[in-house]
Amino acid sequence: MSRIGKQPVALPDGVTASLSGQTIEVKGPKQTKSFTFTDDVTIAIEDGQITVAPRGKSKRARQQWGMSRTIIANLVHGSKEPFKKELEIQGVGYRAQVQGNILKLNLGLSHDVDFPIPEGITVTAAKPTELVVEGHDKQLVGEVAANIRDWRRPEPYKGKGIRYKGEYIFQKEGKKK
């Protein structure tokens, strides 16, 4: 039994869901998103809750059960309020600034990195060393934050690079004479 799959998804005030065939559409004050699920699960909307159940006992049906429920929960949450990932930049001379729809990263490379911000995502730089990635699609927010972080991952000796806020980087000891 899926512990995640058997929990119903509650619809908060101002969020509605409609089911048509194999597609569920979630409308909220901020956005409207839809998700097409597989034939392995059934979705029911009743009493302000969305429930997901597997069709049959196959391994694929059980896999799709928990995943479908989580995706629907993310759609409901994202239609009400945005998802957020915070990044910190550490290193001498490392900084970031947002210019229109381009994020300019100065990371000690031979050139500045121009990172185009995708549609539906907002990147703000309150300080030159702090970035906030926001959006209503959890998967896209995580992907953009990971792509920004990939330009200069934190290294284990001095800890320089781009890290998630609160991320612990295991520090290694350098060479000794």
Summary of the structure (lengths in Angstrom):
residues: 177
radius of gyration: 20.7
end to end distance: 57.0
largest distance: 70.2
contacts: 507
relative contact order: 0.14
helix: 19%
strand: 38%
